[in-house]
Structure formats: structure tokens, C-alpha cells
Amino acid sequence: MHILILGGTSEASALTNALAARPDIRATLSLAGRTQNPVLPRIECRVGGFGGAGGLAAWMRQHEVTALIDATHPFARIMPFNAVEAAHIANVPLLSLLRPEWQPEAGDNWTQVPDHNEAISILGSAPRRVFLTVGRLEINAYTIAPQHFYVVRSIDPVEPKPLPNAVWLMARGPFSIDSEGALLKEHNIDAVITKNSGGEATQAKLVAARKLGLPVILIARPPRPDTEHVATAEEAMNWIARIHDASL
Ligand code: NAP
């Protein structure tokens, strides 16, 4: 048995940790190579694109992969569709490991929007003070609204820095509610913009915003293919165990 995990998420990391404790199951983690210093797994790892669905299918055949787990980020737009096509071509079972979306609670002041342009139009023309955590590669969308002050937080540095009036923070979650609240207060933030990534590691900013009565603009997830899916690494391990047992 050889499992290929398409990673880049904390769920993929949790799954690789669980698989590292199962020497009877061969597993490889695949990373796109976007993060400069990724947390490397204790299982085999490869880095870089496959060259589309056909390339992924060819890689799986060449390396005798018997099951594919798509644990890419909820905002990965291409890979989930490539995974479906490649699994079909290579005739291997596919599971999607996808964390649930954040849901609003009483006291939240959320506006959910389809994209960054809509988020910018909701900010309006008057200068605002915005906490922006949408990922380093998507900051450029905000250059059309340079009148706002931004606190931008990303895992890797943003270079070049495209916004004229901004503080650039680098940090990797998990974050605490207290530290997120302190950050929002320190910079007099009056709006939070983030993607509806879900997950516990970065949820604290939403709780801190609720406590401070701040509006949150949430970018909605892109469409995903309709595949068998689970939400946790533990459930993915159960799926792997079933396939493993069936192959004996
Ligand atoms: P994407 O739009 O779905 O993928 C773009 C291309 O990157 C794919 O066509 C594929 O190239 C390559 N790729 C993506 N994931 C890969 C993987 N796990 N292993 C090997 N190649 C991969 O994805 P993205 O939004 O650029 O995200 C890239 C990576 O960052 C993913 O691993 C994702 O989980 C992670 N990530 C994304 C976000 C986000 O907000 N988008 C946030 C955190 C982490 P080929 O077609 O050449 O195979």
C-alpha cells in the first residue's frame, strides 16, 4: 500500500504524523513548494507541481500509489479538480480531507463575500484600519484601495510590499484570543478581512473581533469537486485502515 497525500495544511501534517506511527503503511506527502520553510513531515516527501492531472496520474502509476488523499487548503482552486481526474485515470480511490468552514455565532458581525473586490467595495472609500490575513499571494488585490491602513500578517515575507500604508507582520498560527485582541487594539483596527479557511489555528482573530464588536469581511471558499470527504486526520486514518484491511 502506498498513500499519496496532497498537503500544505495542518490537517495534512496531522495525518502525516499519524502515518509516521504506522511503518506498515507507506505514505508520501506532496507539497506545492509555496512556503519557504515548510514544516517537513516524518514520512517521505516530494515538492513541486506534477504538471497537471495527467502528470499526477503518471506520478502515481510510476510510484505505485494505491490511494490518494487530497488534503490541500480549502482555497486551493486547481488541485482538488486535478486530484479527481488523476484518481480516475490512475484508478485509485480518492478521499478529500477538508476542514469545515467557520460559522457565525451570536454577536458576530460578519459579511461573507465571493472575492477580494467585493471585500474592498464593502470597506468603502473613506480610510479604514484593516487587519488583513488573506495570504501573501493575494495581497496585491488591495492595491486598488491604498487609502486604507493595513496590518498584513503572513507566514512568509511579502516582497515587494505593495501597499503604501501598512504594517507587515510575519507569524504562523496557532494564535490566542488574547494576543489577537491585543493586536487589534494596538493598531486601532476597525475591520478584519480574512478567508473562510476554517480550522482552530487561526480562528482566534474572529473571537477577538466579536469581543471587540468589530466587523469581519470573510471571503467565501471557491467551488470544490463533489468527492468522498472527511474533516479530520483521525477520520482519514479510519478510511486508510479500511482500504489497508481490504488489500490484505
Ligand atoms: P492550487 O491553485 O489548487 O494549485 C496550483 C498548482 O500548484 C497545481 O495545479 C499544482 O501544480 C500545484 N500544487 C498545488 N498543491 C500541490 C501539492 N500539494 N503538491 C504538488 N503540487 C501542488 O493551489 P494553491 O492555492 O496554489 O496552493 C498551493 C499549496 O499551498 C497547496 O498545497 C495548498 O494546500 C497550500 N495552501 C494554499 C492556501 C491558499 O489560500 N490557496 C493557503 C494555505 C496553504 P501542477 O498542476 O503542476 O501539479
Boltz pocket constraint, residues with backbone or C-beta under 6 A from the ligand:
constraints:
  - pocket:
      binder: B
      contacts: [[A, 5], [A, 6], [A, 7], [A, 8], [A, 9], [A, 30], [A, 31], [A, 32], [A, 33], [A, 34], [A, 46], [A, 47], [A, 48], [A, 49], [A, 50], [A, 51], [A, 52], [A, 53], [A, 55], [A, 56], [A, 71], [A, 72], [A, 73], [A, 75], [A, 76], [A, 77], [A, 78], [A, 79], [A, 80], [A, 82], [A, 134], [A, 135]]
      max_distance: 6.0
